[in-house]
Amino acid sequence: MKIIPAIDLLDGQVVRLQKGDYSKKTVYNHNALDEAAKFKAAGFSHIHVVDLNGAKSGKFENLPIIKSIINEIGLSVQTGGGVRSREDIDTLLDAGLSGIICSSMVVKKPDDWLQAISDHPDQMILGLDLKDGKLAFGGWLETSDKPIEDFLNPMIEAGLQTVLSTDIARDGMLSGPNFEMYKDLQNRFPDVNWIASGGVSKLDDLVRVNAIGMYGVVVGKAYYEGHIRLDEMMNLNR
């Protein structure tokens, strides 16, 4: 299982939000490059970066910082936040991103999204953010009543390989991942590379997620709050 350290960027700072609430943030580092360098030094080669400004505005406000993480620190980066169109995807690919996470575009421009999957199956990642069992998008400020199967099946047919799924109720709360939700998703769609995100609170959570058979897991607040050390994370990284 891949352990993927997370950097959430808001106004250029490394932060974490509680349940996606922009008014409930904690700043962990004013220098994102310094934080990325710690992951690089610990042996990680790939990280998860979210542009929280972009998720709200639809503009890649933190892209210069992300590009510096790629070019100066030397990390591979998957990113989400603000991806609204095929042009946005092309912009991020040109900037050197190895993975593009989309949720809003999936809902609002499904044809463009399916074409992007067909053109770049290795780099397109569906952001399946769930709020009370419903798909959330637009910075988690909007939800859709459409069944998950209706989203996933056409994408899988188009070549989708990877889905990053977050239970928003667990995100930033250190309450443990929604293991039952991930078991269910893994069982229903076994050919998808599932990445768990949200709620990791301790090392045992990573062990349990690995036992489910997940492809990867994103670790954010648990690391920043000192509940899991980088060397412990690295020992489980494959």
Secondary structure, DSSP 8 states (H G I E B T S, - for coil): -EEEEEEEEETTEEEEEETTEEEEEEEEES-HHHHHHHHHHHT--EEEEEEHHHHHHSS-TTHHHHHHIIIII--EEEEESS--SHHHHHHHHHTT-SEEEESHHHHH-HHHHHHHHHH-TTTEEEEEEEETTEEEETTTTEEE-S-HHHHHHHHHHHT--EEEEEETTTTTS-S---HHHHHHHHHHSTTSEEEEES---SHHHHHHHHHHT-SEEEE-HHHHTTSS-HHHHHHH--
